[in-house]
Every structure is written in structure tokens, then in C-alpha cells.
Amino acid sequence: MQTSMYNALFGALTQEHRLANTANNLANVNTTGYKRETMAFRDVFIRFGHGMLDPISAINEKSLLPVPDDLAQNRIALTHIDFAQGSAKETGNPLDVALQGEGFFKVRTLEGDFYTRNGNFRLTPGGELVTGQGFPVLVDGGPVNLEPNTRIVIGPDGAIQANGEPVGNFDLVTFENPQVLEKLGQNMFRLRPGVQAAELPADNATVLQGYLEGANVEVVREMVNMIEAQRSFEAYQKVMHTAQEADQKVIREVASPR
Amino acid sequence: MMRSLWTAASGMQAMQMNIDVTSNNLANVSTTGFKKSRAEFEDLMYQTMKIAGAANAAGDRIPTGLQVGMGVRPVTVHKEFTTGSFQNTGNPLDLAIEGDGFFQVDVNGDFAYTRAGAFKLTNEGQVVTANGYALQPEFIVPQETQNIVVTENGRIVAMDKFGEELAGADIPLFTFVNPPGLNSIGRNMFLPTEASGDPIEGVPGEENVGTIAQGFLEGSNVDMVEEMVRLITGQRAYEINSKAIQTSDQMLQTATQLKR
């Protein structure tokens, strides 16, 4: 009885968690460069106690207990960032850049170098190229200053030209396995602490000037996820309810004085 | 459960902001020299439930951990200074800037900057904007003026009926390192801020500050179709976030029904 109650409880908690994740994906449906998150589940096997018994010790060599069985309890194992490409939206702004293919822009903050796919860049009063939050974007390994009143042209390889003069190339990097990155908020990613992974040049990435990359959230998929989470939650509630009813029945009927 | 409620609420708030910005753009679709605004969003912080690399019960290392996001927020609303379409008006004091520059006008002693070049004359002959702010440097047209000519390079000349020059001045154009950092004060005017940098004076036609076209007005750079699409996506995003709140609410209800 307790097992079914707790199984259902963990199941329901998992669904709650899943809804939180889906809600976050939906909340960020218009966030530039947002990458959706998925959850992976795994079941945790709990062996029935009688499965541990020595079969020989069974009375009359005939097993009184059912065949040992495994009970699955599901747990959320991990979240997984889906790095699939988002749709490109045209903005016409010369300092808006979208990445096509695998890769990230590098951004320098006080806490280290982070990565982003949000190419909504601007200039500081001093002419430095920065992100919307004011962090310098790295070009050839460092921040870059662009002269005022110049015509900025950014090539597909990330080369920046001001009035036809080369200024530098965006630091476009990728990783052998992008799952070494974790989300930081503010549309940025960083290496998971304690993970050693080498930055690779993002050779397959193409830079599009005048575009921004939208979120890769598919509304329909998330809605289906949400419905599924809700219905499973209801089902687990039913399980808990049934377990409770069975408990009551046991107390009432079995223990009643005849 | 509460997490998803607040996450979805942040989504609704963000989309509300998106629609506010879009409606202001649509309201100014016919405003001379208007520059559209754009809201940008970023994801909020993440709650780490399980640290990546931690060992699980079986002794395996979890490769990627478990993070749940907390929603979305607007990061900036910035102006987009793309050039609007030009309309031919034939009015000699309608000036449009082909390029990045701004006119400087005197707003009650402060210098403000505008791209709305629909200038008028006062009864004393001074060149002012439609709301009466004087174009800088001040230029007064003599009484006998028959014709006013503005060249591409910003030379404004008042001529009499014989084509003789009566008075002339040079209209400079001003640019900013970071025009999205300008402070919009309404009335098609902008004020410089620390974020925009100080105005840089330039001669029209030189160094990409733009040239002046006489007899033209710059329309708003609002693209109707784009704004309508933004309105639709904003509304739908608002809707799905409200659905997420509904779902959380129904799940909460389900949870409370556990105990009858």
C-alpha cells in the first residue's frame, strides 16, 4: 500500500517538475537565441522484499509469494538543452547578427567568458561592441571598438568591416559536445563548473547580418507536453486516492470485529 | 507547481510589454521621422536541482545535471534607427536626411535632436520645427525672400525674385555613437544620454552623416506587416502562457482533491 502511494507521489512530483520546465520554455517563446530544454526520465527499480528470500526456504518448497517482480519508480534524471537552430527573423539592424549552424558568440563578463547565440549587439558611447546587457563581445580574442559613422558590414564568416576596412573576426566557438554547457540566464551559456572542454572554432557556423535567431521552442510540442503532464498528474492522484481507499477498506473490513 | 505558475506569469508580463511596444509603433505609423521601438527578452536565472557531475546512488556521474528555468524578462526596449520611407512633398522647407544624422533644435534652451524635417517659418522668418523649436544654428529668412534652396550639403540659401542670395547658413548634422541609447522625449525629439554619447557634429555629405534632401519628408520606419505579425505572435505567446497558468492551477486543484 505504501509503495503504491509513494510511487504515485514521485510520479506526481515529476509531472509538476515537468510542467515547470514546459512553462519556462513557453515563457521564453519570444526570447532571442533561447534554446529549449527537455527532461530525461529514468526509472529506479525497487525489488520486492521477498525477491531477496532464498527460494529453498519457502515452505514445502512451494513458493507462497508471487514471483519476484520489479517496481519502477520514475525520477527525473537530467535536463537536456536542445541546441537545434531557431528561426531567423529579419530586423535590418546592421548590429543584429544571427548564427546559422552550430556555434556561439563569446562574451566577456566579470565572472569569465560566456557564450551566447543572442546576436542583438550595440555600441557603448565609447564605441565598444557589447551585448544588450553591456558585456563586450569578443572579436579576435578581445573587445572591439567601432568608429562612429562607419558602415558596418559583417560577412558570413564573421569578419567585420567598417567602411571597407577589416576590423576583425567574431570569436565563434563550439564544443565537441555542446552538452558541456549550462544555462546561466540572460541568454548566456557557460561551461559547467569542473568540466574541461576545449573550444573549437565554429567552422560550420554562418553569420547572418541584419537577422536575429528566435527561440527554438515549438509551441505545439510544449502544449502536448503540458497536457500530458497534467493528465499524468491526475492519473497519479487517482492512484493515490485508490491506494487510500484500499487502505480504508482494509482497516474497516479486515480489522472489524465479527 | 508554484514555480510554473510564476514562470508563466513572467511570460505573460513579458508579452504584455511586447504588445505595449508594438501598439506604440502602430500608433505612430504615420508620424514623420518616427523610429520604431523593439523589446528584447532574456531568460531568467536557473535553479539547479542537481549539480552536473555529482554522483548518483548507483555511483555513476550525472553528465548534465538538472536545471529549471524561472521564466523570462524584458532586457531592453530600444529604438531602431533604420531609415523610413521618403515622401515627396515639394515644400521647400521639408527636409529629409538620407543617412544617420539628426537636426539640432533648441528646445527651451536645451539642444534636442530630431529627424522630423518638416520645418516652418515664424512670422519673423525664423526656421522652426512644426512645434516652434528653432533649428540650430538659427536662420532668419529676410522679408523679400521668394525662394529657399537647401543643397545636399546642408547649405540653406534665401533668394529674392532675381535669384540673388539674400542670406545663407550651413545646417550641420549630428550623429551619435550609439543612437539606441538616445532618450526619446516625444514630439519626435531625442536627447543625448550617457549611453548614446555626445553629439558629433558633421557636415552633410561627409563621413556617412547623411545628405539633406529638400522637398522630402522621412516617414515613420514602422513596417505595418511586421508589427501585425509581432502583435499576433505576442498575443499567442500571451495565450499559451495563460494556458500554462491554467494547467498549473488545474494540477493544484487535482492535488487538493487528494484529500477529500
Contacts between the chains, C-beta under 8 A, distances in Angstrom:
chain1	res1	chain2	res2	distance
A	12	B	255	7.4
A	15	B	251	7.4
A	16	B	1	5.2
A	16	B	4	7.5
A	16	B	251	6.8
A	17	B	68	7.0
A	19	B	1	7.3
A	19	B	4	4.6
A	19	B	244	7.5
A	19	B	247	6.4
A	19	B	248	6.2
A	19	B	251	6.5
A	20	B	1	7.9
A	20	B	3	4.2
A	20	B	4	4.3
A	20	B	7	6.3
A	20	B	68	5.2
A	21	B	68	5.9
A	21	B	69	7.5
A	22	B	4	7.4
A	22	B	244	6.9
A	23	B	3	7.7
A	23	B	4	3.9
A	23	B	5	7.9
A	23	B	7	4.2
A	23	B	8	4.6
A	23	B	11	7.4
A	23	B	71	7.7
A	23	B	241	7.7
A	23	B	244	4.3
A	23	B	248	7.0
A	24	B	4	7.9
A	24	B	7	5.0
A	24	B	43	7.5
A	24	B	68	6.7
A	24	B	69	3.6
A	24	B	70	7.1
A	24	B	71	6.2
A	26	B	8	6.8
A	26	B	11	6.0
A	26	B	237	7.7
A	26	B	240	5.1
A	26	B	241	5.7
A	26	B	243	7.9
A	26	B	244	5.3
A	27	B	7	5.2
A	27	B	8	6.1
A	27	B	10	5.6
A	27	B	11	3.0
A	27	B	14	7.1
A	27	B	69	7.8
A	27	B	71	4.6
A	27	B	72	4.4
A	27	B	241	6.0
A	27	B	244	7.6
A	28	B	11	7.4
A	28	B	41	7.2
A	28	B	43	5.2
A	28	B	69	7.3
A	28	B	71	7.7
A	28	B	72	4.8
A	29	B	11	7.5
A	29	B	237	4.8
A	29	B	240	6.9
A	30	B	14	7.3
A	30	B	15	6.9
A	30	B	18	6.4
A	30	B	41	5.8
A	30	B	72	7.9
A	30	B	233	6.5
A	30	B	234	7.2
A	30	B	237	5.4
A	31	B	41	4.3
A	31	B	42	6.2
A	31	B	43	5.7
A	31	B	72	5.6
A	32	B	40	6.1
A	32	B	41	6.8
A	32	B	42	7.9
A	34	B	43	5.8
A	37	B	67	7.5
A	37	B	69	6.9
A	44	B	57	7.9
A	76	B	49	8.0
A	76	B	66	6.1
A	77	B	62	7.2
A	77	B	66	7.7
A	78	B	50	7.2
A	78	B	52	8.0
A	78	B	62	6.0
A	78	B	63	6.8
A	78	B	64	4.7
A	78	B	65	6.1
A	78	B	66	5.5
A	79	B	64	6.8
A	79	B	65	7.2
A	79	B	66	5.3
A	79	B	67	5.3
A	79	B	68	7.3
A	80	B	64	6.2
A	91	B	38	7.5
A	91	B	80	7.1
A	92	B	80	7.5
A	92	B	82	5.1
A	93	B	80	5.8
A	93	B	82	6.9
A	118	B	42	7.3
A	120	B	40	5.5
A	122	B	78	7.2
A	122	B	178	6.0
A	122	B	180	5.7
A	122	B	181	7.7
A	123	B	177	5.4
A	123	B	178	4.4
A	124	B	177	7.5
A	124	B	178	6.3
A	124	B	195	7.5
A	125	B	177	5.5
A	125	B	178	5.9
A	125	B	181	7.0
A	125	B	194	6.3
A	125	B	195	6.3
A	125	B	196	6.5
A	125	B	197	3.4
A	125	B	198	7.6
A	126	B	177	7.3
A	126	B	197	7.5
A	127	B	177	5.1
A	127	B	197	8.0
A	132	B	40	5.5
A	132	B	42	7.4
A	132	B	75	5.0
A	132	B	76	5.0
A	132	B	78	7.9
A	133	B	42	7.6
A	133	B	75	6.5
A	148	B	175	6.1
A	148	B	176	7.4
A	148	B	177	4.5
A	148	B	197	7.7
A	148	B	200	5.9
A	149	B	100	6.6
A	149	B	175	5.3
A	149	B	200	7.1
A	149	B	202	6.9
A	149	B	207	4.9
A	149	B	208	4.4
A	149	B	209	6.0
A	150	B	208	6.6
A	151	B	208	6.1
A	163	B	208	7.6
A	179	B	63	6.9
A	179	B	64	5.3
A	182	B	46	7.6
A	182	B	52	6.7
A	182	B	64	7.8
A	182	B	65	6.9
A	182	B	67	6.5
A	183	B	43	6.9
A	183	B	46	5.2
A	183	B	67	6.2
A	183	B	69	6.9
A	184	B	45	7.9
A	184	B	46	7.2
A	185	B	42	7.0
A	185	B	43	5.4
A	185	B	44	5.4
A	185	B	45	4.2
A	185	B	46	6.0
A	185	B	69	7.6
A	185	B	70	7.9
A	186	B	42	4.7
A	186	B	43	7.1
A	186	B	75	7.3
A	187	B	42	4.7
A	187	B	43	6.2
A	192	B	52	4.6
A	192	B	53	6.9
A	192	B	64	7.6
A	192	B	65	7.1
A	193	B	53	8.0
A	194	B	52	7.9
A	194	B	53	5.4
A	195	B	52	7.3
A	195	B	53	7.0
A	219	B	236	7.4
A	219	B	240	5.7
A	222	B	240	7.5
A	223	B	240	6.7
A	223	B	243	7.0
A	226	B	243	7.1
A	226	B	244	6.4
A	226	B	247	5.1
A	227	B	247	7.7
A	229	B	247	7.4
A	229	B	251	7.7
A	230	B	247	5.1
A	230	B	250	6.1
A	230	B	251	5.7
A	230	B	254	7.9
A	233	B	251	4.9
A	233	B	254	5.8
A	233	B	255	7.7
A	234	B	251	7.9
A	234	B	254	5.2
A	237	B	254	4.9
A	237	B	255	6.9
A	237	B	257	6.6
A	237	B	258	5.8
A	240	B	258	5.7
A	241	B	258	6.7
A	241	B	260	7.9
